[in-house]
Amino acid sequence: MDASVKPIDRSSRTDSPSAWLRLCVAVVISTVGGAGMWTVPVALPAMQAEFGVARADASLPFTLTMFGFALGGVFMGRLADRFGILVPILCGSVAIGVGYVAAGYATTLTQFALAYGLLIGVGCSASFAPLIADTSHWFVRRRGIAVAVAASGNYLAGTLWPPIVQHFIATAGWRAAHVGVGIFCAAVMVPLALTALRGSAPAHAESPALSGGAQAALGLSPNALLALLCLAGVGCCVAMSMPQVHIVAYCGDLGYGVARGAEMLSLMLGFGIVSRVASGYIADRIGGLKTLLLGSALQGVALFLYMLFDDLASLYVISALFGLFQGGIVPMYAIIVRDYFPAREAGTRVGLVIMATLFGMALGGWMSGLIFDLTGSYRAAFANGLAWNLVNVSVMLFLLTRPGRRMAPA
């Protein structure tokens, strides 16, 4: 080999203009691919009327979508670890497109629900956890804010898709709207992925925490550390789900009307986007563990405020604060995984932790409803969320007080 020929330094591509361009494309793909999380609630009334089923039965497609999204994230993450992000994004794009078309032509509720659970839910999972994990490979100095921006696509989808889908359902019907969404998603995601997501991730040094074996430094095995992160994910998202799932019903029970509750939910999601970006900025300076502890502690403060105040003005302010406090929590798990696990395991490990957070959301939404049924009030449900939030805070404090915590990157 000619000594004058220097090997290509792929590490120079991290934090580069091309990495930022790749991040912008990732946000667009995440926003488009996140449609599956938000379209079925909008279509629920029309779909329920056509199939002539009860409201509980009509909610089945959303439940299956959540399970498909949770389990699909792990499967798509393994694909990303082995073949790169392009393969899961292409598979997910096709699954979303086929799923929406199948849902549009469904003749029974079962067919409709399976289209969402097996195709749309699994497909859109590729545009969240695996894409976040891939983004983390392309940034070192600005990894926190890059991961947070990539994770914001899911909230942007929740802001943009519902009114769009509602418009087309009102003008063309829910079947045509589903077919149109499927064609649009595939037509946008596939070319973008082929254009901007090619190439392997840069080869750069692992996080300083890994140089001596972060798990060993913490006195924990890799699986034990992952289990603690999953436990923390369940705890924080059981707490998080209380306002997100029940704020509309809560406002209706208080006599303010469901429209006011919908406005609070929109406000919550909007401030959640701000929170995600701000948390990423903070994580680049103090690390993912401390940022997650900060966000979780503040989320607990907001939940406590819900227990103290229930007038309309206060609920608007507290909902904005809740979004500002909780929005950055979930992306921090991806930062922590990249800090404490090898890069080659990022897709799978991030997928597993995100799956735990989704199970926490599902559990918390159901549990809060059950507590309301038993007590006739949401006050006990807010207290339950606060208790689960303490689980997350306790795990973070435990990890931060381990002997090797000083080795974590700041």
C-alpha positions in Angstrom: 0.0 0.0 0.0 1.3 3.4 -0.9 2.3 5.2 2.3 1.4 8.5 0.7 -2.2 7.5 0.5 -3.8 8.3 3.8 -6.9 6.4 5.0 -10.2 8.3 5.0 -11.0 9.7 8.4 -14.7 9.1 8.6 -14.8 10.8 12.0 -14.5 14.1 10.3 -18.1 13.7 9.1 -19.5 14.1 12.7 -21.0 17.4 13.5 -20.4 18.4 9.9 -22.7 20.3 7.5 -23.6 17.0 5.9 -24.6 15.6 9.3 -26.9 18.6 10.0 -28.4 18.2 6.5 -29.0 14.5 7.3 -30.6 15.6 10.6 -33.0 17.9 8.7 -34.1 15.0 6.5 -34.5 12.8 9.5 -36.9 15.3 11.1 -39.0 15.4 7.8 -39.1 11.6 7.6 -40.0 11.4 11.3 -42.8 13.9 10.9 -44.2 12.2 7.8 -43.8 8.7 9.2 -45.3 9.7 12.6 -48.7 10.0 10.9 -49.7 6.5 12.1 -49.7 7.7 15.8 -52.2 10.4 15.2 -54.6 9.5 12.4 -56.7 6.8 14.0 -58.0 9.0 16.8 -59.2 11.5 14.2 -60.8 8.8 12.0 -62.4 7.0 15.0 -65.9 8.6 14.9 -66.4 8.1 11.2 -64.9 4.6 11.3 -67.1 3.6 14.3 -70.2 4.8 12.5 -69.5 2.9 9.4 -68.6 -0.4 11.1 -71.4 0.0 13.7 -69.3 -0.9 16.7 -69.0 0.3 20.3 -66.5 3.0 21.3 -64.4 0.5 23.2 -64.2 -1.7 20.1 -63.4 1.3 17.9 -60.4 2.1 20.1 -58.8 -1.3 19.3 -56.9 0.0 16.2 -55.1 2.6 18.4 -54.2 0.0 21.0 -52.7 -2.3 18.3 -50.9 0.6 16.8 -49.2 1.4 20.1 -48.2 -2.3 20.5 -47.0 -2.4 16.8 -45.0 0.8 17.4 -43.4 -0.5 20.6 -42.4 -3.9 19.4 -41.6 -2.7 15.9 -39.1 -0.2 17.3 -37.0 -3.1 18.7 -37.2 -5.0 15.4 -36.4 -2.0 13.3 -33.5 -1.1 15.7 -31.9 -4.5 15.2 -32.2 -4.0 11.4 -30.5 -0.6 11.8 -27.7 -2.0 13.9 -27.0 -4.7 11.3 -27.6 -3.0 7.9 -27.8 0.7 8.6 -30.8 3.1 8.9 -31.7 3.0 5.2 -33.1 -0.6 5.4 -35.6 0.0 8.2 -36.7 3.3 6.8 -37.4 1.8 3.4 -39.2 -1.2 5.1 -41.2 1.1 7.3 -42.1 3.4 4.4 -43.5 0.5 2.4 -45.3 -0.9 5.5 -46.9 2.5 6.1 -48.0 2.9 2.5 -49.5 -0.6 2.3 -51.0 -0.3 5.7 -52.9 2.9 5.0 -54.2 1.6 1.6 -55.3 -1.7 3.3 -57.0 0.3 6.1 -58.8 2.4 3.4 -60.2 -0.8 1.8 -61.0 -2.7 5.0 -64.5 -4.1 5.2 -64.4 -5.1 8.8 -63.1 -3.6 12.1 -60.7 -6.5 12.4 -59.1 -5.9 9.0 -58.8 -2.2 9.9 -57.2 -2.8 13.3 -54.7 -5.4 11.8 -53.7 -2.9 9.1 -52.9 -0.4 11.8 -51.2 -2.8 14.2 -49.2 -5.0 11.9 -48.3 -2.5 9.2 -48.8 1.1 10.1 -47.7 0.8 13.8 -44.6 -1.3 12.9 -43.9 0.9 9.9 -43.9 4.2 11.7 -41.7 2.8 14.5 -38.8 3.0 12.0 -39.1 6.7 12.0 -38.6 7.2 15.7 -36.3 5.1 17.9 -34.0 3.7 15.1 -33.8 7.2 13.5 -32.9 8.8 16.8 -30.2 6.1 17.4 -28.8 6.7 13.9 -28.7 10.5 14.4 -26.6 9.9 17.6 -23.9 8.3 15.4 -23.4 11.5 13.4 -22.8 13.9 16.2 -20.4 14.0 19.1 -20.1 17.6 20.4 -23.8 18.4 19.6 -25.2 15.0 20.1 -27.7 16.1 22.8 -29.4 18.7 20.7 -29.2 16.6 17.5 -31.0 13.7 19.1 -33.6 16.0 20.7 -34.3 17.7 17.3 -34.7 14.3 15.7 -37.1 13.2 18.4 -39.2 16.4 17.8 -40.5 15.0 14.5 -43.0 12.8 16.5 -44.5 15.9 18.2 -44.5 17.8 14.9 -46.5 14.9 13.4 -49.0 15.3 16.3 -49.3 19.0 15.5 -49.7 18.8 11.7 -51.4 15.5 10.9 -54.7 15.7 12.8 -56.1 18.8 11.1 -54.9 17.6 7.7 -56.5 14.2 8.1 -59.7 15.8 9.5 -60.0 18.0 6.5 -59.7 15.2 4.0 -62.1 13.0 6.0 -64.7 15.8 5.9 -64.2 16.4 2.2 -63.4 12.9 0.8 -64.3 10.4 3.5 -62.1 8.4 5.8 -61.4 5.7 3.2 -60.1 8.0 0.6 -58.2 9.9 3.3 -56.4 6.8 4.4 -55.4 5.8 0.8 -54.2 9.3 0.2 -52.1 9.4 3.4 -50.5 6.1 2.5 -49.5 7.1 -1.0 -48.2 10.4 0.2 -46.1 8.9 3.0 -44.4 6.3 0.8 -43.9 8.9 -2.0 -42.1 11.3 0.3 -40.2 8.9 2.6 -38.7 6.6 0.1 -37.0 9.2 -2.1 -35.8 11.2 0.9 -34.3 8.1 2.5 -32.5 7.0 -0.7 -31.2 10.5 -1.3 -30.0 11.5 2.2 -29.7 8.4 4.4 -27.2 6.4 2.4 -23.8 5.5 3.8 -22.5 4.0 7.0 -22.2 5.9 10.2 -18.9 7.7 10.9 -16.3 5.6 12.7 -15.4 7.6 15.7 -14.2 7.0 19.3 -16.8 5.7 21.7 -18.0 8.0 24.5 -15.4 8.7 27.2 -17.6 6.7 29.6 -17.1 3.6 27.6 -13.3 3.8 27.5 -13.2 2.0 30.8 -16.4 0.2 30.5 -19.2 2.4 31.7 -21.3 -0.5 33.0 -18.4 -1.8 35.0 -17.6 1.7 36.3 -21.2 1.9 37.5 -20.9 -1.5 39.1 -23.7 -2.8 36.9 -23.9 -5.3 34.1 -25.1 -4.1 30.7 -28.4 -5.9 31.1 -28.9 -4.6 34.6 -28.3 -1.0 33.5 -30.7 -1.5 30.6 -33.3 -3.0 33.0 -33.0 0.1 35.2 -33.4 2.4 32.2 -36.6 0.5 31.2 -38.0 0.7 34.7 -37.3 4.4 34.7 -39.0 4.7 31.3 -42.1 3.0 32.5 -42.2 5.2 35.6 -41.8 8.5 33.9 -44.3 7.7 31.1 -47.0 6.4 33.5 -46.8 9.8 35.0 -46.6 11.5 31.7 -49.7 9.8 30.3 -52.0 11.2 33.0 -52.4 14.7 31.6 -51.7 13.7 28.0 -54.4 11.0 27.8 -57.0 12.5 30.2 -56.7 16.3 30.1 -59.6 16.6 27.6 -61.9 14.4 29.7 -60.7 16.2 32.8 -61.8 19.6 31.4 -65.1 18.1 30.4 -65.7 16.8 33.9 -64.9 20.3 35.3 -67.5 21.9 33.1 -65.0 23.7 30.8 -65.8 21.7 27.7 -63.7 19.2 25.7 -62.7 22.0 23.3 -60.7 23.7 26.1 -59.1 20.4 26.9 -58.1 19.9 23.3 -56.5 23.3 23.3 -54.5 22.5 26.4 -53.3 19.2 24.8 -52.2 21.1 21.7 -50.4 23.7 24.0 -48.8 20.8 25.9 -47.4 19.3 22.6 -46.3 22.6 21.3 -44.2 23.4 24.4 -43.0 19.8 24.3 -41.2 20.6 21.1 -39.5 23.5 22.7 -38.6 21.3 25.7 -37.0 18.6 23.5 -34.7 21.1 21.8 -33.8 22.9 25.1 -33.1 19.5 26.8 -30.8 18.5 24.1 -28.9 21.8 24.5 -28.7 21.2 28.3 -27.6 17.5 27.8 -24.6 18.7 25.7 -23.4 20.5 28.8 -24.3 18.4 31.8 -25.0 14.9 30.3 -28.1 12.8 29.7 -28.5 11.4 33.2 -28.6 14.8 34.9 -30.8 16.2 32.2 -33.3 13.3 32.6 -33.3 13.8 36.4 -34.0 17.5 35.9 -36.8 16.9 33.5 -38.4 14.2 35.6 -38.2 16.3 38.8 -39.9 19.2 37.0 -42.5 16.9 35.6 -43.3 15.9 39.2 -43.7 19.6 40.1 -46.2 20.1 37.3 -48.2 17.0 38.3 -48.3 18.4 41.9 -49.6 21.7 40.6 -52.5 19.9 38.8 -53.5 18.6 42.2 -53.6 22.1 43.7 -55.3 24.2 41.0 -58.2 23.4 38.7 -59.5 26.8 37.5 -59.4 27.3 33.7 -56.5 29.9 33.6 -54.3 27.8 35.9 -54.9 24.6 33.8 -53.7 26.4 30.7 -50.6 27.6 32.5 -49.9 24.2 34.1 -50.4 22.4 30.8 -47.9 24.7 29.1 -45.4 24.1 32.0 -46.0 20.3 31.9 -45.2 20.3 28.2 -42.1 22.4 28.8 -40.9 20.1 31.5 -41.7 16.6 30.1 -41.0 17.0 26.4 -37.2 16.4 26.7 -37.4 13.3 28.9 -37.8 10.5 26.3 -34.9 11.7 24.0 -32.6 11.6 27.0 -32.8 7.8 27.1 -31.2 7.7 23.7 -28.4 10.0 24.9 -27.8 7.8 27.9 -27.8 4.6 25.8 -25.1 6.2 23.5 -23.1 7.3 26.5 -23.1 3.9 28.2 -23.4 1.2 25.5 -21.4 0.5 22.3 -22.5 2.3 19.2 -23.1 -1.1 17.4 -25.9 -1.8 20.0 -27.6 1.6 19.8 -30.5 0.8 17.6 -31.6 -2.3 19.6 -31.0 -0.8 23.1 -32.7 2.5 22.3 -35.6 0.5 20.8 -36.0 -1.5 24.0 -36.0 1.5 26.2 -38.5 3.4 24.0 -40.7 0.3 24.0 -40.7 0.5 27.8 -41.8 4.2 27.7 -44.6 3.3 25.3 -45.8 0.5 27.6 -45.7 3.1 30.4 -47.9 5.4 28.4 -50.4 2.6 27.7 -50.3 1.4 31.3 -50.7 4.9 32.7 -53.6 5.9 30.4 -55.5 2.8 31.5 -54.5 3.0 35.1 -55.6 6.7 35.4 -59.0 5.8 33.9 -59.4 2.9 36.3 -58.6 5.1 39.3 -61.1 7.7 38.1 -63.8 5.0 37.8 -63.0 3.8 41.4 -62.8 7.2 43.0 -64.9 9.5 40.8 -62.1 12.0 40.7 -58.8 12.6 38.9 -57.0 13.9 42.0 -56.0 10.4 43.0 -54.9 9.7 39.4 -52.6 12.7 39.5 -51.2 11.4 42.8 -50.6 8.0 41.3 -48.7 9.6 38.4 -46.6 11.6 40.9 -45.8 8.3 42.7 -44.7 6.6 39.5 -42.6 9.7 38.6 -40.7 9.2 41.8 -39.6 5.8 40.5 -37.9 7.5 37.6 -36.3 10.1 39.9 -35.1 7.3 42.2 -33.4 5.4 39.4 -31.6 8.5 38.1 -30.4 9.4 41.6 -29.2 5.8 42.0 -27.2 5.9 38.8 -25.8 9.4 39.5 -24.5 8.3 42.9 -22.7 5.2 41.6 -18.9 5.2 42.0 -18.3 5.6 38.2 -20.6 8.5 37.7 -17.7 11.0 37.3 -16.7 9.0 34.1 -19.9 10.0 32.3 -19.3 12.6 29.7 -20.3 16.2 30.4 
